Amino acid sequence: MNAAAQFRVLYRHFLFRLTDVELLAESARGDSSTLLGQFGALLVFGSLLQSVVAVTVGQALRHRATDEWAWTAERLLISLAMLVAGVFALLNWESTFPDRRDALALGPLPIRPRTLFAAKVAAAVTALGVTLAAWNCLAGFAWPPMLAPTDAGLAAGLRYIAAYWIAIFAAGTFVYCSVLAVEGATAQLPARLRRRVSPFVQSGAFALLLGAVCFQPSFNTAAALSSGGNQTVLRWLPAYWFLGLFHELAGSLTADGHRAMLPLAGSAIASLPAAVLFAGAAFLLAYLRTMRQSLEEPDIAPITRGWTPRAASRPATALLLFIVRTLTRSRRHRSIVTFYLGAGVAIAAVYLQGARDMQRISWLDLARRVDPLMLTPTILLLCASWLGVRTAFSIPLDLRANWIFRIAPAPIAGKRLRAVRAALLLLSVAPVLAVSAGLLLAWPWTAALGHLLALALVGCMLTDLSLRGFRKIPFTCSYLPGKSRIHMTFWFGAIPAIILIHEAARVEAGPFSSPASYLALIASLTAGALAARVASERSAALTQAEPQFDEPAPDELIGLHLDQLT
C-alpha cells in the first residue's frame, strides 16, 4: 500500500475515532455515525436559534444610530464560536494525541511517521472545520446583513459575510490550537504527575472558557477600546482581537473606529500563527515521546488511601467502592462530569450576573438576601451534578473486563439498586450540598439549613427517579448511540428546565417567612422523595436479578432465514 492509500485509511480512522467505538453496543456494530449526527444536529439547531435571534432582535436594533449594539452582538457571536471550539477540543482531550491503541496497532506496521502525523493533523483540521461550519451554517448568513450598515450595498454585504466567516474560523482555530498546546505541554510531564495534573488542567481550561464568555467586560465604543486604561485588560481578551480582525476585513469603520480596531486586529494576526505553531510542536512532541510512554501508562489512575464508604453487605460494599473509585480515577468519566458541571456553573453565573445587573446591587447584598436569586443557582448545580454523574454511569470503562462481573455472583436487584443509589447520592448530591452550605454562609442559619434540607430531598427524588428500572452496574454496560437524543434534550429541555427551576426556587423562598408554609413544603418534598423511592424499589423487585451488560436486550427467538437459501 502506497503512502497516499495509507493516508486515506488513517485519515478516515482518526476522523471517526472522535467516538470510542469499543464502548458501543453490539447492535451498533461500531458505527458512531448516529452519535456524531446527534452532535451535528445539536450544533445546527444552535445555529438556527442564532438565526432566529438575528431576524427578531437584530432586525429591531438594526436602525439604531450607534454601533454599540452591533459591536456587542459581534463580540458575543465570536465568543460563542470560541467556546464551541474550545469545548470540542476538551471533549476530545483523550483522543487527539496518539494513545496506547495507536501505538500497539500502528507501531509494528510499515507506516512512515510523517504519514501518520499528516493523517492525524488532517483529521483534527476537518473535525474543527465541520464543527464551526455546523455552528454557523445558518447564523453565518443571517447575522452579517443585520450587522452591516443600513446603506451597505450588495458588494459590502458580501464582504461582511466573508469577513464574518474568516473571523469566526480564525477565532475557533486560535482557541482549538491553544487547548492543544496546553494539552501537549501537559503530556510531556512524567506519567504519574500527568495523571494527577491533567484533570485539573482540563477543568481549569473549561472554567476559563466559560468565564471568558460570561464575565468579560463590555467595551462597545471606540473611546472605550482606545482608552489607555483598558489596554491591559484587552491584551487578555482574545474575543476583542478577532472583533478587530472582523471589522478590519469588513472595511466599514469610521476613523475613530479604525484607530480602535487596528491594534486588536494586529493582536489577532500575531496570535493565530503562534497558536498554530505551538499546537504543531505539541503534536510533534506527542509522536516523539508520548506515543512510546502510552504503552506503559495505565488507563486509570492508581488508588490512593483515604475514606472508604461502606454498605449493608460485603457485595454491596464492593459494588459501591467500584463505582466511587472508577468515577474518581477514570479520566474519561471525570471529563463527562466536568462538562456538565461547567455548563451548570456557567448558567448559574449568567443568571446571577443578570439578576445583579437588573437590581443594581452588590454581590454581598445579593448573597445576604433570602430570595430565589440565591436559591436558583444551587438547584441548577444540583441538577447539573446529578445529570453528569448519571450520564457517566452509562459510559463503560472497559467492556472487555465485564467477564469479571459476569462470572462473579452479583448482588440481587434490591441490594444492587441500594449500592448504586448510595454512590449516586455520594458523588452528585453530597458535593453540591457542601458547596451550597459555603454559598449560604451569609444567610441566617435557620434559612440556610432549611434550604439545604429541601435541596437534599430534591436530590433524593431525582436519584430515585433516574434509577427506576435500572438493571445495570455502572461503567459496565455498553452504550447505544441514538438512545439519549442529546440534541433534542439539550435545546428543548434546557430552557424549560431553567424556567421551572426558577419558579421552584420562588415557591421555596416564600415559605421561609412562615413556619407552617415551610413545613408544608418539606412535607410535600418528603412525600415526593418517598414515592420515588417506593417506585424504584418496586421496579427493582419486578426486574430480573441478573444485571444488564448490553444496552439492547437479546432476542428471545433467533431466525434461521431458511427462505434465503432457495
C-alpha positions, 0 to 999 in steps of 0.5 A: 500500500502506497503512502497516499492509500495509507493516508486515506485509511488513517485519515478516515480512522482518526476522523471517526475515532472522535467516538470510542467505538469499543464502548458501543453496543453490539447492535451498533456494530461500531458505527458512531455515525448516529452519535456524531449526527446527534452532535451535528444536529445539536450544533445546527439547531444552535445555529438556527436559534442564532438565526432566529435571534438575528431576524427578531432582535437584530432586525429591531436594533438594526436602525439604531444610530450607534454601533454599540449594539452591533459591536456587542452582538459581534463580540458575543457571536465570536465568543460563542464560536470560541467556546464551541471550539474550545469545548470540542477540543476538551471533549476530545482531550483523550483522543487527539494525541496518539494513545496506547491503541495507536501505538500497539496497532500502528507501531509494528506496521510499515507506516512512515511517521510523517504519514501518520502525523499528516493523517492525524493533523488532517483529521483534527483540521476537518473535525474543527472545520465541520464543527464551526461550519455546523455552528454557523451554517445558518447564523453565518448568513443571517447575522452579517446583513443585520450587522452591516450598515443600513446603506451597505450595498450588495458588494459590502454585504458580501464582504461582511459575510466573508469577513464574518466567516474568516473571523469566526474560523480564525477565532475557533482555530486560535482557541482549538490550537491553544487547548492543544498546546496546553494539552501537549505541554501537559503530556510531556510531564512524567506519567504519574504527575500527568495523571494527577495534573491533567484533570485539573488542567482540563477543568481549569481550561473549561472554567476559563472558557466559560468565564471568558464568555460570561464575565468579560467586560463590555467595551462597545465604543471606540473611546472605550477600546482606545482608552489607555486604561483598558489596554491591559485588560484587552491584551487578555481578551482574545474575543476583542482581537478577532472583533478587530480582525472582523471589522478590519476585513469588513472595511466599514469603520469610521476613523475613530473606529479604525484607530480602535480596531487596528491594534486588536486586529494586529493582536489577532494576526500575531496570535493565530500563527503562534497558536498554530505553531505551538499546537504543531510542536505539541503534536510533534512532541506527542509522536516523539515521546508520548506515543512510546510512554502510552504503552506503559501508562495505565488507563486509570489512575492508581488508588490512593488511601483515604475514606472508604464508604461502606454498605449493608453487605460485603457485595454491596460494599464492593459494588459501591467502592467500584463505582466511587473509585472508577468515577474518581480515577477514570479520566474519561468519566471525570471529563463527562462530569466536568462538562456538565458541571461547567455548563451548570456553573456557567448558567448559574453565573449568567443568571446571577450576573443578570439578576445583579445587573437588573437590581443594581446591587452588590454581590454581598447584598445579593448573597445576604438576601433570602430570595430565589436569586440565591436559591436558583443557582444551587438547584441548577448545580444540583441538577447539573451534578446529578445529570453528569454523574448519571450520564457517566454511569452509562459510559463503560470503562472497559467492556472487555473486563465485564467477564469479571462481573459476569462470572462473579455472583452479583448482588440481587436487584434490591441490594444492587439498586441500594449500592448504586443509589448510595454512590449516586447520592455520594458523588452528585448530591453530597458535593453540591450540598457542601458547596451550597452550605459555603454559598449560604454562609451569609444567610441566617442559619435557620434559612440556610439549613432549611434550604439545604434540607429541601435541596437534599430531598430534591436530590433524593427524588431525582436519584430515585427517579433516574434509577427506576428500572435500572438493571445495570452496574455502572461503567459496565454496560455498553452504550447505544448511540441514538438512545439519549437524543442529546440534541433534542434534550439539550435545546428543548429541555434546557430552557424549560428546565431553567424556567421551572427551576426558577419558579421552584426556587420562588415557591421555596423562598416564600415559605421561609417567612412562615413556619407552617408554609415551610413545613408544608413544603418539606412535607410535600418534598418528603412525600415526593422523595418517598414515592420515588423511592417506593417506585424504584424499589418496586421496579427493582423487585419486578426486574430480573436479578441478573444485571444488564451488560448490553444496552439492547436486550437479546432476542428471545427467538433467533431466525434461521432465514431458511427462505434465503437459501432457495 
